[in-house]
Amino acid sequence: MSKILDSQKNNTHLTSHRSIRKLLKQRWFVVVIALALTGLGAALTGVLFQAGIHVLDNWRLNLLKAAPAWLVLPIMGGLGGLLSSYLISSLAPAASGSGVSHIMAFLRHRAVPMGLRVGLVKLFSGIVAIGSGFPLGPEGPAVQMGGSVAWKMAQLLKAPIAFRRVIVAAGGGAGLAAIFSAPIGGFIYVIEELLNSARPVILLLVVMTTFWADTWADVLQAIGLDRSAGGFDRTLGFQVQREYTHSADFLPIDLGYLIVLGIIIGCLAELYCKYVLTMQIKGKNWFGNQLILKMTLCGVVLGGVYAFLPNEFHHITDLKKIIVEGDIEILMALKIFSILFLSTGLASAAGAPGGLFYPMLILGGSLGIACGGWLETMTGHIPSSYIFAGMGGFVAACSRTPITAMFLAFALTKDLLILKPILITCITSFLIARLFNEHSIYERQIDIDLTQKHL
């Protein structure tokens, strides 16, 4: 029986491959234009998303200078949750949640709403939620928005179903590439997680879309949407964009330390996955489909908690900055890990439109600092790559995509030497996490949604 199923699966893949090749032969120019426009759409929505969050974040932080945090943050969180959830509930219920599992469900032939409406609602509701204080990242919505734009391009092209799946996946990877300025990371994520395919024609389509998105994002940022970011200068042209300048070295003794770090992160990352998934189940059991009530209460609670924390916790980008710079004590690193561990699970349980990759990077980096501090106390030596290795390792363990995680962490520094130590920790944490469960957090989210619908 299994041989028959495998044979049917191989025949389906072969038929899909042929239909894509036929489309490329007959309408190659239209396909190229569609891929370029998909990359542009993914970049535009991603850049607008980040710019919108930046504006709302600054407004919230300026309010904190004029009024006490215990008043501003709960009110902002509650109002943000109310407005964001109202947009989702009234216009596009599919825009709730991280967005990654949404695209994955579509690619697994589930009946999932797609289109520009979902993408636009995700854009505005995500800006409101994250900008008002929900501790989530922009990359999940960017994946869904990129996939939505791609779906519309495929619809206009009247492409076969096989090509629609490929371009939607490529659009999702393009969104990730635009947000992290990591075209290789976005490309690998499509192949490693979304499509699980490495046929040459598919690789070509995906790599074109993700690199187009990264290029468009640099240009859009340079022309005024976000002048503080981007790898394009009007005078000098395209430049290597390093978010952080980091001096790395890799000694033979570091190999063992990086493996140990991977083991620790693999265990804690799986604990984090189970916590987030449990919170999502509890949220649905307690509140059902009352998204507005869930997000409003969650915003008030999160705002109340963060009001009594140091100023660094009021802006998630500040947390990433102090983690990467590494100039904090072990106790502060553990505090960041604990707070973000608990609060992101709460935000995710509420159905807030935000991603988990960004919090995962911070969680992994804080573990890298804490473990590095202990290691230095015991041995007098700490690998210079521990923070970035921790970042990649945590993403790898949660998403079950070690190569993608390596390139997302690498994108912060663009230092080739740091690839090897990051990869060691990523593979180790990935293998350890798989001992507990072979599925990623996103695959399990899909199963939870499917189970809830049948209850």
Buried (B, 14 or more C-beta within 10 A) or exposed (E): EEEEEEEEEEEEEEEBBEBBEEBBEEBEEBBBEBBBBBBBBBBBBBBBBBBBBBEBBEEBBEBBEEEEBEEBBBBBBBBBBBBBBBBBBEBBBBBBBBBBBBBBBBBEEEEBBBBBBBBBBBBBBBBBBBBBBBBBBBBBBBBBBBBBBBBBBBEEBEBBEBBBBBBBBBBBBBBBBBBBBBBBBBBBBBBBBBBEBEBEBBBEBBBBBBBBBBBBBBBBBBEEBBEEBBBBEEEEEBEEBBBBEBEBEBEEEBBEBBBBBBBBBBBBBBBBBBBBBEBBBEBBEEBEEBBBBBBBBBBBBBBBBBBEBEEBBBBBBBBBBBBBEBEBEBEBBBBBBEBBBBBBBBBBBBBBBBBBBBBBBBBBBBBBBBBBBEBBEEEEEBBBBBBBBBBBBBBBBBBBBBBBBBBBBBBBBBBEBBBBBBBBBBBBBBBBBBEBBEBBBBBBBBEBBEEBEEE
